[in-house]
């Protein structure tokens, strides 16, 4: 019998019998974009705690005036814990509010399309 790569079995699933191995379901991990991906439950809880307190600080002081120090103080963690999981303030904002870039920076129209060429 000729050995084929594993992904070959997944592509031929529809033509094979039902006892073949199905492709594993890829679960989208909400922690995938972090600087350090937590593996234990307590690390995941800590990231969730930081995210919740980031939202709280954003509601109280606003997007322009919030700092990571305020988030750390509110969450009761050190600033080093925040920087373990997030690169900077912008990374923290992107994690908590992923669609903010689309809201504040809409796609610009091409200025040249407004002028007709003669």
C-alpha distances in whole Angstrom, upper triangle without the diagonal:
4,6,9,13,14,17,14,14,18,19,17,18,21,18,16,18,20,18,16,18,21,22,24,28,30,33,36,38,41,42,39,42,44,45,43,41,42,40,42,44,48,47,46,49,51,49,50,54,54,53,55,58,57,58,61,62,62,64,67,67,65,62,64,66,63,62,59,62,63,60,60,63,63,59,61,58,59,58,55,53,53,53,50,48,50,50,54,56,54,51,52,54,50,49,51,52,49,51,54,53,53,56,58,57,56,55,57,58,58,62,61,60,64,66,65,65,68
4,6,10,12,15,12,13,16,17,15,18,20,18,16,18,21,19,17,18,20,21,23,27,28,32,34,36,39,40,37,39,41,42,41,39,41,38,41,43,46,45,44,47,49,47,48,52,52,51,54,56,55,56,59,60,59,62,65,65,63,60,62,64,61,60,57,60,61,58,58,61,61,58,59,56,57,56,53,51,51,50,47,46,47,48,51,53,51,48,50,51,48,46,49,50,47,48,52,51,50,54,56,54,53,52,54,55,55,59,58,57,61,62,62,62,65
4,7,9,12,10,11,14,15,14,16,19,18,16,18,20,18,15,15,18,18,20,24,25,28,31,32,36,36,33,36,38,39,37,35,37,35,37,40,43,41,40,44,45,44,45,48,48,47,50,53,52,53,56,57,56,58,61,61,59,56,58,60,57,56,54,56,58,54,54,58,57,54,55,53,53,52,50,48,48,47,44,42,44,44,48,50,48,45,46,48,45,43,46,47,44,45,48,48,48,51,53,51,51,49,52,53,53,56,56,55,59,61,61,60,63
4,6,8,6,8,11,12,12,14,17,16,14,17,19,17,14,14,16,15,18,21,22,26,28,30,33,34,31,33,35,36,35,33,35,33,36,38,41,40,38,42,43,41,42,46,46,45,47,50,49,50,53,54,53,55,58,58,56,53,55,57,55,54,51,54,55,52,52,55,55,52,53,51,51,50,48,46,45,44,42,40,41,42,45,47,45,42,44,45,41,40,43,44,40,42,45,44,44,47,49,48,47,46,48,49,49,53,53,52,55,57,57,57,60
4,6,5,7,10,11,12,14,17,17,15,18,19,18,14,13,14,13,15,18,19,22,25,26,30,30,27,29,32,32,32,30,31,30,33,35,38,36,35,38,40,38,39,42,42,41,44,47,45,46,49,50,49,52,55,55,53,50,52,54,51,50,47,50,51,48,48,52,51,48,50,47,47,46,44,42,42,41,38,36,37,38,41,43,41,38,40,41,38,36,39,40,37,39,42,41,41,44,46,44,44,42,45,46,46,50,50,49,53,55,55,55,58
4,5,6,7,9,11,11,15,15,14,16,16,15,11,10,11,10,12,15,16,19,22,24,27,27,25,27,30,31,30,27,29,27,30,32,35,33,32,36,37,35,36,40,40,39,41,44,43,44,47,48,47,49,52,53,51,48,50,52,49,48,45,48,49,46,46,49,49,45,47,45,45,45,42,40,40,39,36,34,36,37,40,42,40,36,38,39,36,34,37,38,35,37,40,39,39,42,44,43,43,41,44,46,46,50,50,49,52,54,55,55,58
4,5,5,7,9,10,13,14,14,16,17,16,12,11,10,8,11,13,14,18,20,22,26,26,23,26,28,30,29,27,29,27,30,32,35,33,31,35,37,34,35,39,39,37,40,43,41,42,45,46,45,47,50,51,48,46,48,50,47,46,44,47,48,45,45,48,47,44,46,44,45,44,41,39,39,38,35,33,34,35,38,40,38,35,36,37,34,32,35,36,32,34,37,36,36,39,41,40,40,38,41,42,43,46,47,45,49,51,51,51,55
4,5,5,6,9,12,12,11,14,16,15,12,11,11,10,13,16,17,21,23,26,29,30,27,29,32,33,33,31,32,31,34,35,38,37,35,39,40,38,39,42,42,41,43,46,45,45,49,50,49,50,54,54,52,49,51,53,51,50,48,51,52,48,48,52,51,48,50,48,48,47,45,43,42,42,39,37,38,39,42,43,41,38,40,41,37,36,38,39,36,37,40,39,39,42,44,43,42,40,43,44,44,48,48,47,50,52,52,52,55
4,6,5,6,10,10,9,11,12,12,8,8,8,8,12,15,17,20,23,25,29,30,27,30,33,34,33,31,32,30,33,34,38,36,35,38,40,38,38,42,42,41,43,46,45,45,48,50,49,51,54,54,52,49,52,54,51,50,48,51,52,48,49,52,51,48,50,48,49,48,46,43,43,42,40,37,39,40,43,44,42,39,40,41,38,36,39,39,36,37,41,40,40,43,45,44,43,42,45,45,46,50,50,49,52,54,54,55,58
4,5,5,9,10,10,12,12,12,9,8,6,6,9,12,13,17,20,22,26,27,25,27,30,32,31,28,30,28,31,32,35,34,32,35,37,35,35,39,39,38,40,43,42,42,45,47,45,47,50,51,49,46,49,51,48,48,45,48,49,45,46,49,48,45,47,45,46,45,43,41,40,40,38,35,36,37,40,41,39,36,37,38,35,33,35,36,33,34,37,37,36,39,42,41,40,38,41,42,43,47,47,46,49,51,52,52,55
4,6,8,9,10,13,14,15,11,11,10,9,12,14,16,19,21,24,27,29,26,29,32,34,33,31,32,31,34,35,38,37,35,38,40,37,37,41,41,39,41,45,43,43,47,48,47,48,52,52,50,47,49,51,49,49,47,50,51,47,48,51,50,47,49,47,48,47,45,43,42,42,40,37,38,39,41,42,40,37,39,39,35,34,37,37,33,34,38,37,36,39,42,40,39,37,40,41,41,45,45,44,47,49,49,50,53
4,6,5,6,10,11,12,10,11,10,11,14,16,18,22,24,27,31,32,30,32,35,37,37,34,35,34,36,37,41,40,37,40,42,40,40,44,44,42,44,48,47,46,50,51,50,51,55,55,53,50,53,55,53,52,50,53,54,50,51,54,53,50,52,50,51,51,49,46,45,45,43,40,41,42,45,46,44,41,42,42,39,38,40,40,37,37,41,40,39,43,45,44,42,41,44,44,45,49,48,47,50,52,52,52,55
4,5,5,8,8,10,7,8,7,9,12,14,17,20,23,26,29,31,29,31,34,36,36,33,34,32,35,35,39,38,36,38,41,39,38,42,43,41,43,46,45,45,48,50,48,50,53,54,52,49,52,54,51,51,49,52,53,49,50,53,51,48,51,49,50,50,48,45,44,44,42,39,40,42,44,45,43,40,41,42,38,37,39,39,36,36,40,40,39,42,45,43,42,41,44,45,45,49,49,48,51,53,53,54,57
4,6,8,9,11,10,11,10,12,15,16,19,22,25,28,31,33,31,33,37,39,38,35,37,35,37,38,41,40,38,41,43,41,40,44,45,42,44,48,47,46,49,51,50,51,54,55,53,50,53,55,53,53,51,54,54,51,52,55,53,50,53,51,53,52,50,48,47,47,45,42,42,44,46,47,45,42,43,43,40,38,40,40,37,37,41,41,39,42,45,44,42,41,44,44,45,49,49,47,50,52,52,53,56
4,7,9,12,10,13,12,14,18,19,22,25,28,31,34,36,34,36,39,42,41,38,40,38,40,41,44,43,41,44,46,44,44,47,48,46,48,51,50,50,53,55,53,54,58,59,56,54,56,59,56,56,54,57,58,54,55,58,57,54,56,54,56,55,53,50,50,50,47,44,45,47,49,50,48,45,46,46,43,41,43,43,40,41,44,44,43,46,48,47,46,44,47,47,48,52,51,49,52,55,54,55,58
4,7,8,7,10,11,13,17,19,22,25,28,31,34,36,34,36,39,41,40,37,38,36,39,39,43,42,40,43,45,43,43,47,48,46,47,51,50,50,53,55,54,55,58,59,57,54,57,59,57,56,54,57,58,54,54,58,56,53,55,54,55,54,52,50,49,49,47,44,45,47,49,50,48,45,46,47,43,42,44,44,41,42,45,45,44,47,50,49,47,46,49,49,50,54,54,52,55,57,57,58,61
4,6,6,10,11,14,17,19,23,25,29,31,35,36,35,38,40,43,41,38,39,37,38,39,43,42,40,43,45,44,43,47,48,46,48,51,51,50,53,55,54,55,59,60,58,56,58,60,58,57,55,58,58,55,55,58,56,53,55,54,55,55,53,50,50,50,48,45,46,48,51,52,50,47,47,48,45,43,45,45,42,43,47,47,46,48,51,51,49,48,51,52,53,57,57,55,58,60,60,61,64
4,6,8,9,13,15,17,20,23,26,29,32,34,33,36,38,41,40,36,37,34,36,36,40,40,37,40,43,41,40,44,45,43,45,48,48,48,50,53,52,53,56,57,55,53,56,58,55,55,53,56,56,52,52,55,54,51,53,51,53,53,51,48,48,48,46,43,44,46,49,50,48,45,45,46,43,41,42,43,40,41,45,45,44,47,50,49,48,47,50,51,52,56,56,55,57,60,60,61,64
4,7,9,12,15,17,20,23,26,29,32,34,32,36,38,40,39,35,35,33,34,35,39,39,36,39,42,40,40,44,45,43,45,48,48,48,51,53,52,53,56,58,56,54,57,58,55,55,53,55,55,52,52,55,53,50,52,50,52,52,50,47,47,47,45,42,44,46,49,50,48,45,45,46,43,41,42,43,41,42,46,46,45,48,51,50,49,49,52,53,54,58,58,57,59,62,62,63,66
4,6,10,12,15,18,21,24,27,30,32,30,33,35,37,36,33,33,31,33,34,37,37,35,38,40,39,39,42,43,42,43,47,46,46,49,51,50,52,55,56,54,52,55,56,53,53,50,53,54,50,50,53,52,49,50,49,50,50,48,45,45,45,42,40,41,43,46,47,46,42,43,44,41,39,41,41,39,40,44,44,43,46,48,48,47,46,49,50,51,55,55,54,57,59,60,60,63
4,7,9,12,15,18,21,23,27,28,26,30,32,34,32,29,30,27,29,30,34,33,31,34,37,35,35,39,40,38,40,43,43,43,46,48,47,49,52,53,51,49,51,53,50,49,47,50,50,46,46,50,48,45,47,45,46,46,44,41,41,41,38,36,38,40,42,44,42,39,39,40,37,35,37,38,36,37,41,41,40,43,46,45,44,44,47,48,49,53,54,52,55,58,58,59,62
4,6,9,12,15,18,21,24,26,24,27,30,32,31,27,28,26,28,29,32,32,29,32,35,33,33,36,37,36,37,41,40,40,43,45,44,45,49,50,48,45,48,50,47,47,44,47,48,44,44,47,46,43,45,43,44,44,42,39,39,39,37,34,36,37,40,41,39,36,37,38,34,32,34,35,32,34,37,38,37,40,42,42,41,40,44,45,46,50,51,49,52,54,55,56,59
4,6,9,12,15,18,21,23,21,24,26,28,28,24,25,24,26,27,30,29,27,30,32,30,30,34,35,33,35,38,37,37,41,42,41,43,46,47,45,42,45,47,44,44,41,44,45,41,41,45,43,40,42,40,42,41,39,37,36,36,34,31,32,34,37,38,36,33,34,34,31,29,31,32,29,31,34,34,34,37,39,39,38,37,40,42,43,47,47,46,49,51,52,53,56
4,6,9,12,15,18,19,18,21,23,26,24,21,22,20,22,23,27,26,23,26,29,27,27,31,31,30,32,35,34,34,37,39,39,40,43,44,42,40,43,44,41,41,38,41,41,38,38,41,40,37,39,37,38,38,36,33,33,33,31,28,29,31,34,35,34,30,31,32,29,26,29,30,27,29,32,33,33,35,38,37,37,36,40,41,43,46,47,46,49,52,53,54,57
4,6,9,12,15,17,16,19,22,24,23,20,21,19,21,22,25,24,22,24,27,25,24,28,29,27,29,32,32,31,34,36,35,37,40,41,39,37,40,41,39,38,36,39,39,35,36,39,37,34,37,35,37,36,35,32,31,31,29,26,27,30,32,33,31,28,28,29,26,24,26,26,24,26,29,30,29,32,34,34,34,34,37,39,40,44,45,44,46,49,50,52,55
4,6,9,12,14,12,16,18,21,20,17,18,17,20,20,23,22,19,22,24,22,22,26,26,24,26,29,29,29,32,34,33,34,37,38,36,34,37,38,35,35,33,36,36,32,33,36,35,32,34,32,34,33,32,29,28,28,26,23,24,26,28,29,28,24,25,26,23,20,23,23,21,23,26,27,27,29,31,31,31,31,34,36,38,41,43,42,44,47,48,49,53
4,6,9,11,11,14,16,19,18,15,16,15,17,17,20,19,16,19,21,19,18,22,23,21,23,26,25,25,28,30,29,31,34,35,33,31,34,35,33,32,30,33,33,29,30,33,31,28,31,29,31,30,29,26,25,26,24,20,22,24,26,27,26,22,22,23,20,18,20,21,19,21,24,25,25,27,30,30,30,30,34,36,38,41,43,42,44,47,49,50,54
4,6,9,8,11,13,17,16,13,15,15,17,17,20,18,15,18,19,16,16,20,20,18,20,23,22,22,26,27,26,28,31,32,30,28,30,32,29,29,27,30,30,26,27,30,29,26,29,27,29,28,27,24,22,23,21,18,19,21,23,24,22,19,19,20,17,14,16,17,15,17,20,21,22,24,26,26,26,27,30,33,35,38,40,39,41,44,46,47,51
4,5,5,9,10,14,13,10,11,11,14,14,16,14,11,14,16,13,13,17,17,15,18,21,20,20,23,25,24,26,29,30,28,26,29,30,27,26,24,27,27,23,24,27,26,23,25,24,25,24,23,20,19,20,18,15,16,18,21,21,20,17,16,18,15,12,14,16,14,17,20,21,22,24,26,26,27,28,31,34,36,39,41,41,42,46,48,49,53
4,6,7,9,12,12,10,11,12,14,13,15,13,10,12,14,10,10,14,14,12,14,17,16,17,20,21,21,22,25,26,24,22,25,26,23,23,21,24,24,20,21,24,22,20,22,21,22,22,21,18,16,18,16,13,13,16,18,18,17,14,13,14,12,9,11,13,11,14,17,18,20,21,23,24,25,26,29,32,34,38,40,39,41,44,46,48,52
4,6,6,9,9,6,7,9,12,12,13,10,8,11,12,8,10,13,13,11,14,17,16,17,20,21,21,23,25,26,25,22,25,26,23,22,19,22,22,19,19,22,21,18,21,19,20,19,18,15,14,15,13,9,11,14,16,17,16,12,12,14,12,9,11,14,13,16,18,19,21,23,24,25,26,27,31,34,36,39,41,41,43,46,48,49,53
4,6,9,9,6,9,11,14,15,16,13,11,15,15,12,13,17,16,15,18,20,19,20,23,24,23,26,28,28,27,24,26,27,24,23,21,24,25,21,22,25,24,22,24,22,22,21,20,17,16,16,14,11,12,14,16,18,16,13,13,15,13,10,13,15,13,17,19,19,21,23,24,24,26,26,30,32,34,37,39,39,41,44,46,47,51
4,7,8,8,11,13,16,17,18,15,13,16,15,12,14,17,15,14,17,19,17,18,22,22,21,24,26,26,24,21,23,24,22,21,18,22,23,19,20,24,23,21,23,21,21,19,18,16,14,14,13,9,9,11,13,14,13,9,11,12,10,8,12,13,11,15,16,16,18,21,21,21,23,24,27,30,31,34,36,37,38,41,44,45,49
4,5,6,9,12,14,15,15,12,11,14,13,9,12,14,13,12,16,17,15,17,20,20,20,23,25,24,23,21,22,23,20,18,16,19,20,17,17,21,21,18,20,17,17,16,14,12,11,10,9,6,6,8,11,13,12,8,9,12,10,8,12,14,13,16,18,18,20,22,23,23,25,26,29,32,34,37,39,39,41,44,46,47,51
4,6,9,13,15,17,17,13,13,16,14,11,15,16,14,14,18,19,17,19,22,22,22,25,26,26,25,22,23,24,21,18,15,18,20,17,17,21,21,19,20,17,16,15,13,11,10,8,7,5,5,6,10,13,13,9,10,14,13,11,14,17,16,19,20,20,23,25,25,25,27,28,31,34,35,38,40,41,42,45,48,49,52
4,6,9,12,14,14,10,11,14,12,10,14,16,14,15,18,19,18,21,23,23,23,26,28,27,27,24,26,26,23,20,17,19,21,18,17,21,21,19,20,16,16,15,12,10,10,9,6,5,8,10,13,15,16,12,13,16,15,13,16,19,18,22,23,23,26,27,28,28,30,31,34,37,39,41,44,44,46,49,51,52,56
4,6,9,11,12,9,9,12,12,10,12,15,14,14,18,19,18,21,23,23,24,27,28,28,28,25,27,28,24,22,19,21,23,20,19,22,22,19,20,18,18,17,15,13,12,12,9,7,10,12,15,17,18,14,14,17,16,13,16,18,18,21,23,23,26,27,28,29,30,31,34,37,39,42,44,44,46,49,51,52,56
4,6,8,8,5,6,9,9,8,11,13,13,14,17,18,18,20,22,23,24,26,28,29,28,26,28,28,25,23,19,21,23,19,18,21,21,17,18,16,17,17,15,12,12,13,10,8,12,15,17,19,20,16,15,18,18,14,16,20,19,23,24,26,28,29,30,31,33,34,37,40,42,45,47,47,49,52,54,56,59
4,7,9,7,7,11,11,11,13,16,16,17,19,21,22,23,25,26,27,30,31,32,32,30,32,32,28,27,23,25,26,23,21,24,24,20,21,19,20,20,18,15,16,17,13,12,15,18,21,23,23,20,19,22,21,18,19,23,22,26,27,29,31,32,33,34,36,37,40,43,45,48,50,50,52,55,57,58,62
4,6,5,7,9,10,11,13,14,16,17,19,20,21,23,25,26,27,29,31,32,32,30,33,32,29,27,23,25,26,22,21,23,23,19,19,17,19,20,18,15,16,18,15,13,17,20,23,24,25,22,20,23,23,19,20,24,24,27,29,31,33,34,35,36,38,39,42,45,47,50,53,52,54,57,60,61,65
4,5,5,6,9,10,11,12,14,15,16,18,20,21,23,24,26,27,29,30,30,29,32,31,28,26,23,24,24,21,20,22,21,17,18,16,19,20,19,15,17,19,16,14,18,21,23,24,25,22,20,23,22,19,19,23,23,27,28,30,32,33,34,35,37,39,42,45,47,50,53,52,54,57,59,61,65
4,5,5,6,9,10,10,12,14,15,16,18,20,21,22,24,26,27,28,29,28,30,29,26,24,21,21,22,18,17,19,18,14,15,13,15,17,16,13,14,17,14,13,17,20,22,22,24,21,19,22,22,18,19,22,23,27,28,30,32,33,34,35,37,39,42,46,48,51,53,53,55,58,60,62,66
4,5,5,6,9,10,11,12,14,15,16,19,20,21,22,25,26,27,27,26,28,27,23,22,18,19,20,17,15,18,17,14,14,12,14,15,14,10,11,13,11,9,13,16,18,19,21,18,16,19,19,16,17,20,21,25,25,27,30,30,31,33,35,36,39,43,45,48,50,50,52,55,57,59,62
4,5,5,6,9,10,11,12,14,15,17,18,20,21,23,25,26,26,24,27,27,23,22,19,20,20,17,16,19,18,14,16,14,16,17,16,12,12,15,12,10,13,17,18,19,20,17,15,17,17,14,14,18,18,22,23,25,27,28,29,31,32,34,37,40,43,46,48,48,49,52,55,56,60
4,5,5,6,9,10,10,12,14,15,16,18,20,21,23,24,24,24,27,26,22,21,18,19,19,15,15,17,15,12,13,12,15,16,16,12,13,16,14,12,15,19,20,20,21,18,16,18,18,15,15,18,19,23,24,26,28,28,30,31,33,35,39,42,44,47,50,49,51,54,57,58,62
4,5,5,6,9,10,11,12,14,15,16,18,20,21,22,23,22,24,23,19,18,15,16,16,12,11,14,13,9,10,9,11,13,12,9,9,12,11,10,12,16,17,17,19,16,13,16,17,14,14,18,19,23,23,25,28,28,29,30,33,35,38,41,44,46,49,49,50,53,56,58,61
4,5,5,6,9,10,10,13,14,15,16,19,20,21,21,19,22,22,18,17,14,15,16,12,11,14,13,10,12,11,13,13,13,9,8,11,10,7,9,13,14,14,16,13,10,13,14,10,10,14,15,19,20,22,24,24,25,27,29,31,34,37,40,42,45,45,46,49,52,54,58
4,5,5,6,9,10,11,12,14,15,17,19,20,20,19,22,22,18,18,15,17,16,12,13,15,13,10,13,12,15,15,16,12,11,14,14,11,12,16,17,16,17,15,12,13,14,10,10,13,15,18,19,21,23,23,25,27,29,31,34,37,40,42,45,45,46,49,52,54,58
4,5,5,6,8,10,11,12,14,15,17,18,19,18,21,20,17,16,13,15,13,10,10,12,10,7,9,9,13,13,15,11,10,14,14,12,13,17,17,16,18,16,12,14,16,13,11,15,17,20,20,23,25,25,26,28,30,33,36,39,42,44,47,47,48,51,54,56,60
4,6,5,6,9,10,10,12,14,15,16,16,16,18,17,13,13,10,11,11,7,8,10,9,6,9,8,11,11,12,9,7,11,12,10,10,14,13,12,14,13,9,11,13,10,9,13,15,19,18,21,23,23,23,26,28,30,33,37,39,41,44,45,45,49,52,53,57
4,6,5,6,9,10,11,13,14,15,15,14,17,17,13,13,11,14,13,9,11,13,11,9,13,12,14,14,15,12,10,13,14,11,11,14,13,12,13,11,8,9,11,8,6,10,12,15,15,18,20,20,20,23,25,27,30,34,36,39,42,42,42,46,49,50,54
4,5,5,6,9,10,11,13,15,15,15,18,17,14,14,13,15,13,9,11,13,10,8,12,13,16,16,17,15,13,16,17,14,14,18,17,15,16,15,11,12,13,11,8,11,14,17,17,20,22,21,22,24,26,29,32,36,38,41,44,43,44,47,50,52,56
4,5,5,6,8,10,11,12,13,13,16,15,11,12,10,11,9,6,8,9,6,6,9,11,13,13,16,13,11,15,16,15,14,17,16,13,15,15,11,12,14,13,10,13,16,19,18,21,23,22,22,25,27,30,33,36,39,41,44,44,45,48,51,53,57
4,5,5,6,9,10,11,10,10,13,12,9,9,8,10,9,6,9,11,8,8,12,12,14,13,15,13,11,13,15,13,12,15,13,10,12,12,8,8,11,10,7,10,13,16,14,17,20,19,19,21,24,27,29,33,36,38,41,41,41,45,48,50,53
4,6,5,6,9,10,10,10,13,13,10,12,12,14,11,9,12,13,11,11,15,15,17,17,19,17,14,17,19,16,15,18,16,13,13,14,10,9,12,11,7,9,12,14,13,16,18,17,17,20,23,26,28,32,35,37,40,40,40,43,46,49,52
4,5,5,6,9,10,11,14,13,10,12,12,13,10,8,12,12,9,10,13,15,17,17,20,18,15,18,20,18,17,20,18,15,16,17,13,12,15,14,11,12,16,18,16,20,22,20,20,23,26,29,31,35,38,39,43,43,43,46,49,52,55
4,5,5,6,7,9,11,9,7,9,9,10,7,6,10,10,8,10,13,14,16,15,18,17,14,17,19,18,16,18,16,12,14,16,12,11,15,15,12,13,17,18,16,19,21,20,19,22,25,28,31,34,37,38,42,42,42,45,48,51,54
4,6,6,5,6,9,8,6,9,11,13,10,9,13,14,11,13,16,17,18,17,20,19,16,18,21,19,17,18,15,12,13,14,11,9,13,13,10,10,14,15,13,16,18,16,16,19,21,25,27,30,33,35,38,38,38,42,45,47,51
4,6,6,8,11,11,9,13,14,16,12,12,15,15,13,14,18,19,21,20,23,22,19,21,24,22,20,22,19,16,16,18,15,13,16,16,12,12,16,17,14,18,19,17,17,20,23,26,28,32,35,36,40,40,39,43,46,48,52
4,6,9,11,10,9,12,14,14,11,11,15,14,11,14,17,19,20,19,23,22,19,22,24,23,21,23,20,16,18,20,17,15,18,18,15,16,19,20,18,21,23,20,19,23,25,29,31,34,37,38,42,42,42,45,48,51,54
4,7,8,6,6,9,12,13,10,11,14,14,12,15,18,19,20,18,22,22,19,21,24,23,20,21,18,14,16,18,16,14,18,18,16,16,19,20,17,19,22,19,18,21,24,28,29,33,36,36,40,41,40,43,46,49,52
4,6,6,6,10,13,14,12,12,16,16,15,17,20,21,21,19,23,22,19,21,24,22,19,20,17,13,14,16,14,12,15,16,14,13,16,17,13,16,18,15,14,18,20,24,26,29,32,33,36,37,36,39,43,45,49
4,6,6,9,12,14,12,12,16,17,16,17,20,21,21,19,21,21,17,19,22,20,17,17,14,10,10,13,12,9,12,14,12,11,14,14,11,13,15,13,12,15,18,21,23,26,29,30,34,34,34,37,40,43,46
4,6,9,12,14,13,14,17,18,17,19,22,22,22,19,22,22,19,19,23,21,18,18,14,11,11,14,13,11,14,16,15,14,16,17,13,14,17,15,13,15,19,22,23,26,29,30,33,34,34,37,40,42,46
4,7,10,11,10,12,15,15,15,17,19,20,19,17,20,21,18,19,22,21,18,18,15,11,13,16,14,13,16,18,16,16,19,19,16,17,20,18,16,19,22,25,27,30,33,33,37,38,37,40,44,46,49
4,7,8,7,8,11,12,12,14,16,16,16,14,17,17,14,15,19,18,15,16,12,9,11,13,11,10,14,15,13,14,17,18,15,17,20,19,17,20,23,26,28,31,34,35,38,39,39,42,45,47,51
4,5,5,7,9,10,11,13,14,14,13,10,14,14,11,12,16,16,13,13,10,7,10,12,10,11,14,15,14,15,18,20,17,19,22,21,19,21,25,28,29,33,35,36,40,41,41,44,47,49,52
4,5,5,6,9,10,10,12,11,10,7,10,11,8,9,12,12,10,11,8,6,10,11,9,10,13,13,13,15,17,20,18,19,23,22,21,23,26,29,31,35,37,38,41,42,43,46,49,50,54
4,5,5,6,9,10,10,10,8,6,10,11,9,11,14,14,13,14,11,10,14,15,12,14,17,17,16,18,21,24,21,23,26,26,24,26,30,32,34,38,40,41,45,46,46,49,52,54,57
4,5,5,6,9,10,10,10,9,13,13,11,13,16,16,15,16,13,11,15,16,13,14,17,17,15,17,20,23,20,22,26,24,23,26,29,32,34,38,40,41,45,45,46,48,52,54,57
4,5,5,6,8,9,9,8,12,11,9,11,14,13,12,14,12,10,13,13,10,11,15,14,12,15,18,20,19,21,24,23,22,25,28,31,33,37,39,41,44,45,45,48,51,53,57
4,5,5,6,5,6,6,9,8,7,10,12,12,12,14,13,12,15,15,12,14,17,16,15,18,20,23,22,24,27,26,26,28,31,34,36,40,42,44,47,47,48,51,54,56,60
4,6,5,7,7,8,12,11,11,14,16,16,16,18,16,15,18,18,15,17,20,19,17,20,23,26,24,26,29,28,28,30,33,36,38,42,44,46,49,50,50,53,56,58,62
4,6,8,10,11,14,13,12,15,17,17,17,19,17,15,18,18,15,16,19,18,16,18,22,24,23,25,28,27,26,29,32,35,37,41,44,45,48,49,49,52,55,57,61
4,6,9,10,13,10,10,14,15,14,15,18,17,15,18,17,14,16,18,16,14,18,21,23,23,25,28,27,27,30,32,35,38,41,44,46,49,49,50,53,56,58,62
4,7,9,12,10,11,14,15,15,16,19,18,17,20,20,16,19,21,19,18,21,24,27,26,28,31,30,30,33,36,38,41,44,47,49,52,52,53,56,59,61,65
4,7,8,7,8,11,11,12,14,16,16,16,19,18,15,18,20,18,17,21,23,26,25,28,31,30,30,32,35,37,40,44,46,48,51,51,52,55,58,60,63
4,5,6,7,9,10,12,13,15,14,15,18,17,15,18,20,19,19,22,24,27,26,28,31,31,30,32,35,37,40,43,45,47,50,51,52,55,58,59,63
4,5,5,6,9,11,11,12,11,11,15,14,13,16,18,17,17,20,22,25,24,25,28,28,27,29,32,34,37,40,42,44,47,48,49,51,55,56,60
4,5,5,6,9,10,11,11,13,16,15,13,17,19,17,18,21,23,26,25,26,30,30,29,30,34,35,38,41,43,45,48,49,50,52,55,57,60
4,5,5,7,9,11,12,13,16,14,12,16,17,15,16,20,21,24,24,25,28,29,28,30,33,35,37,41,43,45,48,48,49,52,55,57,60
4,5,6,6,8,9,9,12,11,9,12,14,12,13,16,18,21,20,22,25,25,25,26,29,31,34,37,39,41,44,45,46,49,52,53,57
4,5,5,6,7,9,12,10,9,13,14,13,15,18,18,22,21,22,25,26,25,26,29,31,33,37,38,40,43,44,45,48,51,52,56
4,6,8,10,12,14,12,11,15,16,14,16,19,19,23,23,24,27,28,27,28,31,32,35,38,40,42,45,46,47,50,53,54,57
4,7,9,11,12,9,9,12,13,10,13,16,16,20,20,21,24,25,25,26,28,30,32,36,38,40,43,43,45,47,50,51,55
4,6,8,9,6,6,10,10,9,11,14,14,17,17,18,21,22,22,22,25,27,29,33,34,37,39,40,41,44,47,48,52
4,7,8,6,8,11,11,11,13,15,15,18,18,17,21,22,21,22,25,26,28,32,33,35,37,39,40,42,45,46,50
4,5,5,6,9,10,11,13,14,15,17,16,16,20,20,19,20,23,25,27,30,32,34,36,38,39,41,44,45,49
4,5,5,6,9,10,11,12,13,16,14,14,18,18,17,18,21,23,25,29,31,33,36,37,37,40,43,45,48
4,5,5,6,9,10,10,10,13,11,11,14,15,14,14,18,20,22,25,27,29,32,33,34,37,40,41,45
4,5,5,6,9,10,10,13,12,12,15,16,16,16,19,21,23,27,29,31,34,34,36,38,41,43,46
4,5,5,6,8,10,13,12,13,16,17,16,18,21,23,25,29,31,33,36,37,38,41,44,45,49
4,5,5,6,7,10,8,10,13,13,13,15,17,20,22,26,28,30,33,34,35,38,41,42,46
4,6,5,5,8,7,8,11,12,13,14,16,18,21,24,26,29,32,32,33,36,39,40,44
4,6,6,9,10,12,14,15,16,17,19,21,24,27,30,32,35,35,36,39,42,44,47
4,6,9,9,12,14,14,15,17,19,21,25,28,31,33,36,36,37,40,43,45,48
4,6,6,9,11,10,12,14,15,18,21,24,27,30,33,32,33,36,39,41,45
4,6,7,9,10,12,13,14,16,19,22,25,28,31,30,31,35,37,39,43
4,6,6,7,9,10,11,13,16,19,22,25,28,27,28,32,34,36,40
4,5,5,6,8,10,13,16,19,22,24,27,27,28,31,34,36,40
4,5,5,5,8,10,13,16,19,21,24,24,25,28,31,33,37
4,6,5,5,8,11,14,17,19,22,22,23,26,29,31,35
4,6,6,10,12,15,19,21,24,23,23,27,30,32,36
4,6,10,12,15,18,19,23,23,23,26,29,32,35
4,6,8,12,15,16,20,20,20,23,26,28,32
4,6,9,12,14,18,17,18,21,24,26,30
4,7,9,12,15,14,15,19,21,23,27
4,6,9,12,12,12,15,18,20,24
4,6,9,8,9,12,15,17,21
4,5,6,7,10,12,14,18
4,5,6,7,11,13,16
4,5,6,8,9,13
4,5,7,9,13
4,7,10,13
4,6,9
4,6
4
